[in-house]
Amino acid sequence: MLERFRPLLKKILEPIAKRINLNPNILTLISPIIAIISAIFFGTGNLLVGGIFILLSGVFDVFDGAIARYHDKTSDFGAFLDSTMDRFSDAIIIIGIVWGGYTSWLFGILAIHSAITVSYVRARAEAKGIECNIGIAERATRLIILMAGAFIAGIFGGIYMNWTIILLIILSYITVVQRIHHVWKETSYERRRL
């Protein structure tokens, strides 16, 4: 969903990435640490600060890739590490929300499962050579929804965090279906050969 904003984001990030010449893997490893801090704030009842740390985690996640590309430091290991740390961060934030009592364990498990499945479908498609960064709830969109939900719940009451998690689950599973359909269309030539 946010893919269409990638050129604008690139234009904003490139000047900043120019000035930062760190190993991008260091930034990749900072992102889950920030996600843990976010989870702790959610778990201890501070939704607003938890939401701010989701934002910070997302910023570090965007910068590692921008810096790697700008300084020509992209690597297969870096992409692997980034994807792995993203899954860890997604899960730990949801665990913090469950720990804080803002949603049930069932919804927490479904939120983690749906987020991981979105990423898994993309990884399997790309392993087959099919570009699959489509769908209404890519990771950036999910983080924005979580952050907005945390802010709204922090101001108007924790029940809104539960509704945010339910929305996230629904949108994530819709994205899984969209990606499966996309791969089905992209591989239709194989079915015609049979």
C-alpha positions, -999 to +999 in steps of 0.1 A: +000+000+000+028+024+009+049+012-021+038+042-042+055+066-017+088+049-021+102+075-046+093+103-022+108+085+008+139+079-012+142+116-020+139+124+017+162+097+030+191+100+005+205+133+019+204+119+054+219+085+043+248+105+026+259+118+060+257+085+079+284+060+069+278+032+095+276-005+089+239-009+080+238-041+100+244-021+132+213-001+125+195-033+117+204-046+152+193-014+169+157-017+155+148-048+175+163-033+207+140-003+202+111-027+196+119-044+229+117-010+246+084-004+229+071-037+242+082-029+277+063+004+276+032-014+262+035-041+289+037-015+317+007+005+305+023+034+286+007+033+252+018+067+240+055+060+246+052+025+232+038+041+200+067+066+199+092+037+201+073+018+173+080+050+152+117+050+162+120+013+154+105+019+120+128+048+113+159+026+121+145-001+099+141+023+069+176+038+074+195+006+074+184-002+039+188+034+027+224+036+040+232+002+026+220+012-008+236+047-008+270+035+003+269+004-018+270-019+013+240-041+004+246-078+010+227-111+010+235-114+047+222-078+054+189-086+037+186-118+056+194-101+089+170-073+082+141-096+074+148-118+105+150-088+128+118-074+113+100-106+123+114-105+158+104-069+162+069-075+149+064-104+174+079-086+204+057-055+200+026-077+199+038-096+229+042-063+248+006-053+239-007-086+251+014-084+283-002-050+289-036-065+288-048-045+257-057-076+237-062-113+243-036-140+239-057-154+210-057-121+191-020-117+199-012-151+185-033-143+154-016-109+149+019-125+151+008-154+128-007-131+102+023-108+102+047-137+098+025-153+071+025-121+051+063-121+051+066-159+045+044-157+014+066-130+000+098-149+008+085-180-009+073-161-039+107-143-043+125-176-038+107-187-070+117-155-087+083-137-084+083-101-071+056-100-044+057-067-025+020-061-029-010-060-006-028-036+016-008-044+048+029-045+041+051-041+071+053-003+070+016-001+069+012-025+098+037-004+119+018+028+111-015+012+121+000-001+153+015+033+161-017+052+153-037+027+174-013+032+203-017+069+202-055+067+199-057+042+227-033+062+248-056+092+246-091+076+244-087+043+262-070+009+259-100-008+242-089+010+210-056-010+211-077-042+210-096-029+179-063-020+163-050-055+167-082-069+153-079-046+123-043-056+119-052-093+118-079-087+092-057-066+069-028-089+073-048-120+062-063-100+033-027-093+023-018-130+025-048-137+001-037-109-022-002-123-024-013-158-029-036-146-057-007-126-073+016-157-073-012-178-087-016-153-116+021-150-121+025-188-124-006-194-146+017-202-175+029-233-156-007-245-152-014-240-189+016-262-197+002-291-177 
